[in-house]
């Protein structure tokens, strides 16, 4: 093994030793050393900082002499770094994300260079860079479009082509080890970090949101989700042992989670990178091929195509097809194995109706009218700041943004005064480092104007904003409305813009009743210094998530599922529940091969009925000794019947 530009021969040997401990060769895959992939380390380290390279070299010099069992034990601890104090957790996290990430990236990053004649990793998992054209389609046409993993059009032929390609990839991807798929996830995470400024610029250009919103909600939020997959997916997707009841003594029960096949993801325009990457990569990590249909308003073509090129598994397993709502309809008609839709209530209903007619399971994350409930004992400055950010971030174009603010009547006047001052201080611009960016579409600007005009016509008062700043750029002034009631559109429909209606309430029972009366139920927030009161109210709210003393916070934890009830949708994304939603459960009950006849098999007889009746009585009363004795008698009777057939 030749020394690299960055690592000495001793350090290279340390890298091979760590790789051999983590990837010894299993599940039909070659050992790390046998792939020869360590020679690719210079390419990976070329973009690393001098500090990171120095840390890596020190680790490799130490681990060069460690036995394999000790290396595996150290990485086992590193996978639980969050359980340790920072003095231990920080170096463990660096070990986990730095060295483990490097080893897996080298192993799965591309065609290996086998040593000693061993098969390369891509040969072992059956990867073939060539794409076979779908039957009946011209090969040159197919290859022209598949080369970029992206198709455009609304014709049935184009949509069927996307499905054919995904169908061809699905069984192959399902057969790859989870580790291989998570190496692709890690590659996307590193790509996000390396290209983050370009990604932010593209989001701002297509979507119009403020650059800070783009960086925090779209890039940082995705990185957290991908770390969750890398750390938790193996355990979540692993086959597990299930308890077997006493009546099935001697048998074993197992639960498997198998990929569905092809998942169709239909995404909105408000979070074009976050929604795309989390939905695609959760489905992909579970072993599914994915067809991704972005919003025609924010297709993010360059970003998503570049993302797929971060790893060859993604290039083969994910198809992006751009188009209108008609494209989505054609794709559903092509019969994917699951549909994951995020968007408006009206479109979600159409998706569910079409999916139901074809018996295709679908999860839909729809709109929200999320309340923020403020009791009279809160820290005024912090809670006002939370209300302003929660209602105006992403220009109010978040399904879980604060759409209605309820303040306890004893605090209402002081709170509104501070709130209005804070909202008026917000800066608004497009493509600049302002607080609030542009609305994404002309239709959304029209909705905001219509809701505010309706509220004013029905008696509401505009305390801040309430007008277009720049129509060409779709800039609307952050708005606060007072004197609002439930008859107004701004309280009945999702506004999805920088508009905050403020109302007063008097009691816990009243506010719970008013919030639960809404046809929506996505998320909410409850603010109080009394933890018992906050929990009590949170548990009574009919919605999918509640943040206590914070806002839009549940979405920040990728370990928590996200989704709503009522008109806010069905199903969950993210968390273990969201990952398993892209699998089908298969129950296994394993019995050893024997000559024994089961007690509930034929022949039936009065004696057998009497014993079963006694067994039911004993089991229902929890009398285990009686169950055991009756079970033994049933076994004896069944074996006698087998030996003396009628």
C-alpha positions as CSV (number, residue, x, y, z in Angstrom):
1,X,0.0,0.0,0.0
2,X,1.6,3.3,-1.1
3,X,1.5,6.3,1.3
4,X,-1.0,9.0,0.4
5,X,-0.4,12.7,0.2
6,X,-2.0,13.1,3.6
7,X,-1.3,9.9,5.5
8,X,1.9,8.0,6.3
9,X,2.2,4.3,5.7
10,X,1.6,3.6,9.4
11,X,-1.6,5.8,9.3
12,X,-2.8,4.0,6.1
13,X,-2.3,0.7,7.9
14,X,-4.4,2.2,10.8
15,X,-7.1,3.1,8.3
16,X,-7.1,-0.4,6.9
17,X,-7.2,-1.9,10.5
18,X,-10.2,0.3,11.4
19,X,-11.9,-0.6,8.1
20,X,-11.4,-4.3,8.7
21,X,-12.9,-4.1,12.2
22,X,-16.0,-2.2,11.0
23,X,-16.4,-3.9,7.6
24,X,-15.0,-7.4,8.0
25,X,-16.9,-8.8,5.1
26,X,-20.5,-10.1,5.7
27,X,-23.8,-10.4,4.0
28,X,-22.1,-11.3,0.7
29,X,-19.8,-8.2,0.8
30,X,-16.0,-8.2,0.6
31,X,-13.9,-7.1,3.5
32,X,-12.7,-3.5,3.6
33,X,-9.1,-4.4,2.9
34,X,-10.1,-6.6,-0.1
35,X,-11.7,-3.8,-2.0
36,X,-8.6,-1.7,-2.2
37,X,-10.8,1.4,-1.5
38,X,-8.3,2.9,1.0
39,X,-6.4,4.3,-2.0
40,X,-9.2,6.7,-2.5
41,X,-8.6,8.5,0.8
42,X,-6.7,11.4,-0.8
43,X,-9.8,12.4,-2.8
44,X,-11.8,12.5,0.5
45,X,-9.2,14.4,2.5
46,X,-8.6,17.0,-0.2
47,X,-11.6,19.0,1.0
48,X,-11.0,18.5,4.7
49,X,-9.5,21.2,6.9
50,X,-5.9,20.9,8.2
51,X,-7.3,20.5,11.7
52,X,-9.5,17.6,10.7
53,X,-6.7,15.9,8.9
54,X,-4.4,16.3,11.9
55,X,-7.0,14.8,14.2
56,X,-7.6,11.9,11.9
57,X,-3.9,11.1,11.7
58,X,-3.6,11.1,15.4
59,X,-6.5,8.7,15.7
60,X,-5.1,6.3,13.1
61,X,-1.7,6.2,14.7
62,X,-3.4,5.1,18.0
63,X,-5.8,2.6,16.5
64,X,-3.1,1.1,14.3
65,X,-2.3,-1.2,17.3
66,X,-5.8,-1.8,18.7
67,X,-7.5,-5.2,18.4
68,X,-10.6,-5.4,16.3
69,X,-12.9,-6.1,19.3
70,X,-11.6,-2.9,21.0
71,X,-12.2,-0.8,17.8
72,X,-15.7,-2.1,17.5
73,X,-16.4,-1.4,21.2
74,X,-15.1,2.2,20.8
75,X,-17.4,2.8,17.8
76,X,-20.3,1.2,19.7
77,X,-19.8,3.9,22.4
78,X,-19.4,6.5,19.8
79,X,-22.8,5.7,18.4
80,X,-24.2,6.6,21.8
81,X,-22.2,9.8,22.3
82,X,-25.3,11.8,23.2
83,X,-25.5,9.8,26.5
84,X,-22.1,11.1,27.7
85,X,-21.1,14.5,29.1
86,X,-19.4,16.8,26.6
87,X,-15.9,16.0,27.8
88,X,-16.4,12.5,26.5
89,X,-19.3,13.0,24.1
90,X,-17.4,15.5,21.8
91,X,-14.4,13.2,21.0
92,X,-16.8,10.2,20.6
93,X,-18.9,12.2,18.1
94,X,-15.8,13.1,16.2
95,X,-14.8,9.5,16.1
96,X,-18.3,8.4,14.9
97,X,-18.9,11.1,12.3
98,X,-15.3,11.6,11.2
99,X,-13.6,8.2,11.1
100,X,-16.6,5.9,10.7
101,X,-18.0,8.3,8.1
102,X,-14.7,8.2,6.2
103,X,-14.4,4.4,6.3
104,X,-18.0,3.9,5.0
105,X,-17.6,6.6,2.4
106,X,-14.5,5.0,0.9
107,X,-16.1,1.5,1.0
108,X,-19.3,2.5,-0.9
109,X,-18.1,5.6,-2.8
110,X,-17.6,4.0,-6.2
111,X,-16.2,1.1,-8.1
112,X,-13.7,-0.5,-5.9
113,X,-10.2,-1.7,-6.9
114,X,-10.2,-5.3,-5.6
115,X,-7.1,-6.6,-4.0
116,X,-5.9,-10.2,-4.3
117,X,-8.6,-10.9,-6.9
118,X,-11.5,-10.4,-4.5
119,X,-14.8,-9.1,-5.9
120,X,-15.4,-5.4,-5.5
121,X,-18.2,-4.1,-3.4
122,X,-20.4,-2.9,-6.3
123,X,-20.1,-6.3,-8.0
124,X,-21.1,-8.0,-4.7
125,X,-24.3,-6.0,-4.4
126,X,-25.1,-6.3,-8.1
127,X,-24.6,-2.7,-9.1
128,X,-24.5,-2.0,-12.8
129,X,-24.1,1.5,-14.0
130,X,-25.9,0.7,-17.2
131,X,-29.7,1.3,-17.3
132,X,-31.8,-1.0,-19.3
133,X,-34.4,0.8,-21.4
134,X,-38.1,0.0,-20.7
135,X,-39.7,-2.4,-23.1
136,X,-41.2,-0.6,-26.2
137,X,-39.3,2.6,-25.8
138,X,-36.5,3.9,-27.9
139,X,-33.2,3.2,-26.2
140,X,-31.5,6.4,-27.2
141,X,-34.5,8.5,-25.9
142,X,-34.5,6.6,-22.6
143,X,-30.8,6.9,-22.1
144,X,-30.8,10.6,-22.9
145,X,-33.1,11.4,-20.0
146,X,-32.1,8.8,-17.5
147,X,-28.5,10.0,-17.7
148,X,-29.6,12.9,-15.6
149,X,-32.0,11.0,-13.4
150,X,-34.6,13.6,-14.4
151,X,-37.5,13.6,-16.7
152,X,-39.9,16.4,-17.8
153,X,-43.4,16.1,-19.1
154,X,-47.0,15.2,-18.5
155,X,-47.5,12.5,-21.1
156,X,-48.5,9.0,-20.1
157,X,-45.4,7.7,-21.9
158,X,-43.0,9.9,-19.8
159,X,-44.7,9.0,-16.5
160,X,-44.7,5.3,-17.4
161,X,-41.0,5.5,-18.2
162,X,-40.3,6.9,-14.7
163,X,-42.3,4.1,-13.2
164,X,-40.5,1.5,-15.4
165,X,-37.1,2.7,-14.3
166,X,-38.1,2.8,-10.6
167,X,-39.7,-0.7,-10.9
168,X,-36.4,-2.1,-12.3
169,X,-34.4,-0.6,-9.5
170,X,-36.7,-1.5,-6.6
171,X,-35.9,-5.2,-6.1
172,X,-32.2,-4.5,-6.6
173,X,-32.2,-1.8,-4.0
174,X,-34.2,-3.9,-1.6
175,X,-31.5,-6.5,-1.7
176,X,-28.7,-4.0,-0.8
177,X,-27.6,-3.9,2.9
178,X,-28.9,-1.1,5.0
179,X,-25.2,0.0,5.5
180,X,-24.8,0.5,1.8
181,X,-27.9,2.7,1.6
182,X,-26.8,4.7,4.7
183,X,-23.4,5.3,3.0
184,X,-25.3,7.1,0.3
185,X,-27.2,9.1,2.9
186,X,-23.9,10.1,4.5
187,X,-22.6,11.2,1.1
188,X,-25.6,13.5,0.7
189,X,-25.0,15.0,4.1
190,X,-21.4,15.8,3.2
191,X,-22.5,17.2,-0.1
192,X,-25.0,19.5,1.6
193,X,-22.2,20.8,3.9
194,X,-19.8,21.4,1.0
195,X,-22.3,23.0,-1.3
196,X,-24.4,24.8,1.3
197,X,-24.0,28.4,0.0
198,X,-24.9,27.4,-3.6
199,X,-27.9,25.5,-2.3
200,X,-29.0,28.5,-0.3
201,X,-28.6,30.8,-3.3
202,X,-30.7,28.5,-5.4
203,X,-33.5,28.3,-2.8
204,X,-33.6,32.1,-2.5
205,X,-33.6,32.5,-6.3
206,X,-36.5,30.0,-6.8
207,X,-38.5,30.3,-3.6
208,X,-37.8,33.9,-2.5
209,X,-37.3,33.1,1.2
210,X,-34.8,35.0,3.4
211,X,-31.2,33.5,3.1
212,X,-31.1,32.7,6.9
213,X,-34.4,30.9,6.7
214,X,-33.0,28.9,3.7
215,X,-29.8,27.9,5.6
216,X,-31.4,27.0,8.9
217,X,-34.7,25.4,7.8
218,X,-33.6,23.8,4.6
219,X,-29.9,22.8,5.0
220,X,-29.4,22.5,8.8
221,X,-32.7,20.8,9.3
222,X,-31.9,18.2,6.6
223,X,-28.5,17.5,8.1
224,X,-30.1,16.7,11.5
225,X,-32.6,14.3,9.7
226,X,-29.7,12.5,7.9
227,X,-27.7,12.1,11.1
228,X,-30.8,10.5,12.6
229,X,-31.1,8.0,9.7
230,X,-27.4,7.1,9.8
231,X,-27.5,6.4,13.5
232,X,-31.0,5.0,14.1
233,X,-32.1,3.4,10.8
234,X,-30.2,0.1,11.3
235,X,-31.9,-0.7,14.6
236,X,-35.3,0.6,13.4
237,X,-35.3,-1.6,10.3
238,X,-33.7,-4.6,11.8
239,X,-35.7,-7.9,12.2
240,X,-36.8,-8.2,15.8
241,X,-37.9,-10.9,18.2
242,X,-41.5,-10.7,19.3
243,X,-42.9,-12.3,22.5
244,X,-44.7,-15.6,21.9
245,X,-47.7,-16.4,24.1
246,X,-47.9,-19.4,26.5
247,X,-50.3,-21.1,24.2
248,X,-47.6,-21.2,21.4
249,X,-44.9,-22.6,23.7
250,X,-41.9,-23.9,21.8
251,X,-42.4,-21.6,18.8
252,X,-40.5,-18.4,17.9
253,X,-42.0,-15.1,16.6
254,X,-40.2,-12.6,14.5
255,X,-41.1,-9.3,12.9
256,X,-39.5,-8.1,9.6
257,X,-39.7,-4.7,8.0
258,X,-39.5,-5.0,4.2
259,X,-39.4,-2.3,1.5
260,X,-42.7,-1.4,-0.2
261,X,-41.2,-1.2,-3.7
262,X,-41.7,2.2,-5.4
263,X,-42.7,5.3,-3.5
264,X,-44.1,8.4,-5.2
265,X,-43.2,11.6,-3.4
266,X,-45.3,14.7,-4.4
267,X,-43.8,17.8,-2.8
268,X,-44.8,21.4,-2.3
269,X,-43.0,24.7,-3.0
270,X,-42.5,26.1,0.5
271,X,-39.6,23.8,1.5
272,X,-38.3,22.6,-1.8
273,X,-35.0,21.1,-0.5
274,X,-36.0,20.0,3.0
275,X,-39.1,18.1,1.9
276,X,-37.4,16.6,-1.1
277,X,-34.3,15.3,0.7
278,X,-36.1,14.0,3.9
279,X,-38.9,12.3,2.0
280,X,-36.6,10.8,-0.7
281,X,-33.9,9.6,1.7
282,X,-36.3,8.2,4.4
283,X,-38.0,6.1,1.7
284,X,-34.6,5.2,0.1
285,X,-33.0,4.2,3.4
286,X,-36.0,1.9,4.0
287,X,-35.0,0.2,0.7
288,X,-37.5,1.7,-1.8
289,X,-36.9,3.2,-5.2
290,X,-38.4,6.7,-5.4
291,X,-40.1,8.8,-8.0
292,X,-40.0,12.5,-6.9
293,X,-42.4,15.0,-8.4
294,X,-41.5,18.5,-7.2
295,X,-43.7,21.6,-7.3
296,X,-43.6,23.2,-10.7
297,X,-43.0,26.6,-8.9
298,X,-39.8,25.4,-7.2
299,X,-38.4,22.4,-9.0
300,X,-34.8,23.0,-7.7
301,X,-33.6,21.0,-10.8
302,X,-29.9,21.7,-10.5
303,X,-29.8,21.1,-6.7
304,X,-31.7,17.8,-6.8
305,X,-29.9,16.4,-9.9
306,X,-26.5,17.2,-8.2
307,X,-27.7,15.5,-5.0
308,X,-28.4,12.3,-6.9
309,X,-24.9,12.4,-8.3
310,X,-23.5,12.4,-4.7
311,X,-23.7,8.6,-4.7
312,X,-24.3,5.9,-7.4
313,X,-27.0,4.1,-5.4
314,X,-29.1,7.3,-5.6
315,X,-28.5,7.8,-9.3
316,X,-30.0,4.3,-10.0
317,X,-32.8,4.3,-7.4
318,X,-34.3,7.8,-7.6
319,X,-36.1,9.4,-10.6
320,X,-37.1,13.1,-10.6
321,X,-39.9,14.0,-12.9
322,X,-41.0,17.6,-13.3
323,X,-44.4,18.8,-14.4
324,X,-47.8,20.0,-13.4
325,X,-50.7,18.5,-11.4
326,X,-51.5,16.4,-14.5
327,X,-48.0,14.8,-14.1
328,X,-48.9,13.8,-10.6
329,X,-52.2,12.3,-11.7
330,X,-50.5,10.3,-14.4
331,X,-47.8,9.0,-11.9
332,X,-50.5,7.8,-9.5
333,X,-52.2,6.0,-12.4
334,X,-48.9,4.3,-13.0
335,X,-49.6,2.5,-9.6
336,X,-46.7,3.2,-7.2
337,X,-46.7,1.1,-4.0
338,X,-47.1,4.2,-1.8
339,X,-47.8,7.9,-2.2
340,X,-46.3,10.5,0.1
341,X,-48.0,13.9,-0.6
342,X,-47.4,17.3,1.0
343,X,-49.6,20.2,0.0
344,X,-53.0,21.9,0.2
345,X,-56.2,20.3,1.5
346,X,-57.9,20.6,-1.8
347,X,-55.1,18.8,-3.7
348,X,-54.7,16.3,-0.9
349,X,-58.3,15.3,-1.3
350,X,-57.8,14.6,-5.0
351,X,-54.7,12.5,-4.3
352,X,-56.6,10.5,-1.7
353,X,-59.6,9.9,-3.9
354,X,-57.4,8.7,-6.8
355,X,-55.2,6.6,-4.6
356,X,-58.3,5.0,-2.9
357,X,-59.7,4.0,-6.3
358,X,-56.5,2.1,-7.0
359,X,-56.1,0.8,-3.5
360,X,-52.7,2.6,-3.1
361,X,-51.8,3.5,0.5
362,X,-51.1,7.2,0.8
363,X,-50.0,9.6,3.5
364,X,-50.9,13.2,3.2
365,X,-49.5,16.2,5.1
366,X,-51.9,19.1,4.5
367,X,-52.5,22.5,5.8
368,X,-52.7,23.9,9.3
369,X,-54.2,26.7,11.3
370,X,-51.8,26.3,14.2
371,X,-52.7,28.2,17.4
372,X,-50.2,29.7,19.9
373,X,-51.7,29.8,23.4
374,X,-50.2,32.3,25.8
375,X,-51.1,32.3,29.5
376,X,-50.7,35.2,31.9
377,X,-47.5,34.0,33.6
378,X,-45.0,34.0,30.7
379,X,-41.8,35.9,30.2
380,X,-43.2,38.7,28.0
381,X,-40.1,39.5,25.9
382,X,-39.3,35.9,25.1
383,X,-42.9,34.9,24.3
384,X,-43.4,38.0,22.0
385,X,-40.2,37.1,20.2
386,X,-41.4,33.5,19.7
387,X,-44.8,34.7,18.4
388,X,-43.1,37.0,15.9
389,X,-40.7,34.4,14.6
390,X,-43.2,31.6,14.6
391,X,-45.7,33.6,12.5
392,X,-43.2,35.3,10.1
393,X,-40.4,32.7,9.5
394,X,-40.4,31.6,5.9
395,X,-42.7,34.5,5.2
396,X,-45.4,32.6,7.1
397,X,-45.4,29.9,4.4
398,X,-44.9,27.0,6.8
399,X,-47.7,24.5,7.5
400,X,-46.9,24.6,11.2
401,X,-46.4,28.4,11.5
402,X,-48.4,30.4,14.0
403,X,-51.7,31.2,12.2
404,X,-53.6,32.5,15.2
405,X,-52.4,33.9,18.5
406,X,-54.5,33.5,21.7
407,X,-53.3,35.6,24.7
408,X,-54.9,35.5,28.1
409,X,-57.1,38.5,28.6
410,X,-55.1,39.8,31.6
411,X,-52.0,40.0,29.5
412,X,-53.5,40.8,26.2
413,X,-53.1,44.6,26.0
414,X,-49.4,44.6,27.1
415,X,-48.6,41.6,24.9
416,X,-50.2,43.2,21.8
417,X,-48.3,46.5,22.3
418,X,-44.9,44.7,22.4
419,X,-45.9,42.4,19.5
420,X,-46.9,45.3,17.2
421,X,-43.6,47.1,17.9
422,X,-41.6,43.9,17.2
423,X,-43.4,43.2,13.9
424,X,-43.0,46.8,12.7
425,X,-39.2,46.5,13.3
426,X,-38.9,43.5,10.9
427,X,-37.0,44.1,7.7
428,X,-38.5,42.8,4.4
429,X,-36.5,42.2,1.2
430,X,-36.0,39.6,-1.5
431,X,-32.6,37.9,-1.8
432,X,-31.0,40.0,0.9
433,X,-30.2,39.4,4.6
434,X,-33.6,40.6,5.7
435,X,-35.9,39.0,8.4
436,X,-38.8,38.3,6.0
437,X,-38.5,37.3,2.4
438,X,-41.0,37.2,-0.5
439,X,-44.1,35.2,-1.0
440,X,-43.4,32.4,-3.5
441,X,-46.3,32.6,-5.9
442,X,-48.7,35.2,-7.2
443,X,-51.6,33.0,-6.0
444,X,-50.3,33.0,-2.5
445,X,-50.0,36.8,-2.5
446,X,-53.6,37.0,-3.7
447,X,-54.7,34.7,-0.8
448,X,-53.0,36.9,1.7
449,X,-54.6,40.1,0.3
450,X,-58.0,38.4,0.2
451,X,-57.8,37.2,3.8
452,X,-56.7,40.6,5.1
453,X,-59.4,42.5,3.1
454,X,-62.1,40.2,4.3
455,X,-61.1,40.6,7.9
456,X,-61.1,44.4,7.6
457,X,-64.4,44.4,5.9
458,X,-65.9,42.4,8.7
459,X,-64.6,44.7,11.4
460,X,-60.9,43.7,12.1
461,X,-58.3,46.3,12.7
462,X,-54.8,46.3,11.1
463,X,-52.3,47.1,13.8
464,X,-49.2,46.6,11.6
465,X,-48.6,46.0,7.9
466,X,-51.6,45.1,5.9
467,X,-50.3,46.1,2.5
468,X,-48.1,45.1,-0.4
469,X,-44.6,46.5,-0.4
470,X,-43.5,45.4,-3.8
471,X,-46.0,43.6,-6.0
472,X,-43.4,42.6,-8.7
473,X,-41.3,40.9,-6.0
474,X,-44.3,39.6,-4.0
475,X,-43.2,41.4,-0.8
476,X,-46.0,41.9,1.7
477,X,-45.6,43.8,5.0
478,X,-45.7,41.6,8.1
479,X,-49.2,42.1,9.5
480,X,-51.0,42.0,12.9
481,X,-54.8,41.9,13.0
482,X,-57.0,42.7,16.1
483,X,-60.7,42.4,16.5
484,X,-60.8,39.1,14.7
485,X,-63.6,36.6,15.0
486,X,-64.3,33.1,13.7
487,X,-66.5,34.3,10.9
488,X,-63.5,35.7,9.0
489,X,-61.5,33.8,6.3
490,X,-58.3,34.5,8.2
491,X,-59.7,32.3,11.0
492,X,-61.4,29.7,8.8
493,X,-58.7,29.0,6.2
494,X,-55.0,28.6,6.1
495,X,-53.5,32.0,5.2
496,X,-49.9,30.8,4.6
497,X,-48.4,34.2,4.7
498,X,-47.0,36.9,7.1
499,X,-50.4,37.6,8.8
500,X,-51.0,37.1,12.5
501,X,-54.5,37.5,14.0
502,X,-54.5,38.1,17.8
503,X,-57.4,37.1,20.1
504,X,-58.0,37.1,23.9
505,X,-59.2,34.2,26.0
506,X,-60.3,33.8,29.6
507,X,-59.9,30.2,30.7
508,X,-58.3,26.8,30.0
509,X,-61.6,25.2,29.1
510,X,-62.5,28.0,26.7
511,X,-59.2,28.0,24.8
512,X,-59.1,24.2,24.4
513,X,-62.7,24.3,23.1
514,X,-61.9,27.1,20.6
515,X,-58.8,25.5,19.3
516,X,-60.3,22.0,18.9
517,X,-63.3,23.5,17.0
518,X,-60.9,24.2,14.1
519,X,-61.2,21.7,11.2
520,X,-57.3,21.6,11.2
521,X,-55.1,19.8,13.6
522,X,-51.4,19.9,12.7
523,X,-49.6,21.5,15.6
524,X,-49.8,24.0,18.4
525,X,-47.8,25.7,21.1
526,X,-48.6,26.3,24.7
527,X,-46.8,29.0,26.8
528,X,-46.8,29.0,30.6
529,X,-44.4,28.9,33.6
530,X,-46.7,26.4,35.2
531,X,-45.6,23.0,33.7
532,X,-48.6,21.1,34.9
533,X,-51.0,23.6,33.3
534,X,-49.0,23.6,30.0
535,X,-49.0,19.8,29.9
536,X,-52.7,19.6,30.8
537,X,-53.7,21.9,27.9
538,X,-51.3,20.3,25.5
539,X,-52.7,16.8,26.1
540,X,-56.3,18.1,25.5
541,X,-55.5,19.7,22.1
542,X,-56.5,17.6,19.2
543,X,-53.5,17.9,16.9
544,X,-50.4,16.0,15.8
545,X,-47.8,17.9,17.8
546,X,-47.5,20.5,20.6
547,X,-44.4,22.6,21.5
548,X,-44.4,23.8,25.1
549,X,-42.8,27.2,25.8
550,X,-41.4,27.2,22.3
551,X,-42.7,27.3,18.7
552,X,-42.4,25.0,15.7
553,X,-40.0,23.0,17.9
554,X,-41.2,19.5,17.4
555,X,-40.2,19.7,13.7
556,X,-36.7,20.3,14.8
557,X,-36.3,16.9,16.4
558,X,-36.0,14.2,13.6
559,X,-36.6,11.5,16.2
560,X,-40.2,12.8,16.6
561,X,-42.9,11.9,14.0
562,X,-44.6,14.8,12.2
563,X,-48.1,14.9,10.9
564,X,-51.6,16.0,11.6
565,X,-55.2,15.0,12.2
566,X,-58.6,16.1,10.8
567,X,-58.1,18.2,7.6
568,X,-54.3,18.5,8.3
569,X,-53.8,15.0,7.0
570,X,-53.0,11.4,7.7
571,X,-49.8,9.5,8.3
572,X,-46.5,10.6,9.8
573,X,-43.1,11.5,8.4
574,X,-39.7,11.4,10.2
575,X,-38.9,9.6,13.4
576,X,-39.1,5.8,13.6
577,X,-42.8,5.9,12.7
578,X,-42.0,7.9,9.6
579,X,-39.2,5.5,8.5
580,X,-41.4,2.4,9.1
581,X,-44.2,4.0,7.1
582,X,-42.1,3.2,4.0
583,X,-42.0,-0.5,4.9
584,X,-44.5,-3.4,5.1
585,X,-44.5,-5.5,8.2
586,X,-44.1,-9.2,7.8
587,X,-44.9,-11.5,10.7
588,X,-42.9,-14.8,11.0
589,X,-43.9,-17.6,13.4
590,X,-41.4,-20.4,13.3
591,X,-42.1,-23.9,14.5
592,X,-39.5,-26.7,14.5
593,X,-40.2,-29.6,12.2
594,X,-41.7,-32.5,14.2
595,X,-44.2,-35.3,14.0
596,X,-46.5,-33.6,16.6
597,X,-50.1,-32.9,15.7
598,X,-51.3,-29.5,16.9
599,X,-54.0,-29.7,19.6
600,X,-56.4,-27.4,17.5
601,X,-56.1,-29.6,14.4
602,X,-58.6,-32.3,13.3
603,X,-60.2,-34.5,14.5
604,X,-62.6,-32.7,16.7
605,X,-64.4,-34.6,19.5
606,X,-66.6,-33.9,22.6
607,X,-63.5,-34.6,24.8
608,X,-61.4,-32.1,22.9
609,X,-64.2,-29.5,23.2
610,X,-64.5,-30.0,26.9
611,X,-60.7,-29.6,27.4
612,X,-60.6,-26.4,25.3
613,X,-63.6,-25.1,27.3
614,X,-61.6,-25.7,30.6
615,X,-58.5,-24.1,29.0
616,X,-60.5,-20.9,28.2
617,X,-61.7,-20.7,31.8
618,X,-58.3,-21.2,33.3
619,X,-56.5,-18.8,30.9
620,X,-59.2,-16.1,31.3
621,X,-58.8,-16.2,35.1
622,X,-55.0,-16.3,34.9
623,X,-54.7,-19.7,36.6
624,X,-51.5,-20.8,34.9
625,X,-51.2,-24.1,36.6
626,X,-54.6,-25.1,35.3
627,X,-53.6,-23.9,31.9
628,X,-50.5,-26.1,32.0
629,X,-52.3,-29.2,33.1
630,X,-55.1,-28.8,30.6
631,X,-52.6,-28.1,27.8
632,X,-50.8,-31.3,28.7
633,X,-54.1,-33.3,28.5
634,X,-54.9,-31.7,25.2
635,X,-51.5,-32.7,23.8
636,X,-52.0,-36.3,25.0
637,X,-55.5,-36.5,23.5
638,X,-54.2,-35.1,20.1
639,X,-51.4,-37.5,19.9
640,X,-53.7,-40.5,20.6
641,X,-56.0,-39.3,17.9
642,X,-53.0,-39.2,15.5
643,X,-52.0,-42.7,16.4
644,X,-55.5,-44.1,16.0
645,X,-57.2,-42.4,13.0
646,X,-60.9,-42.8,12.6
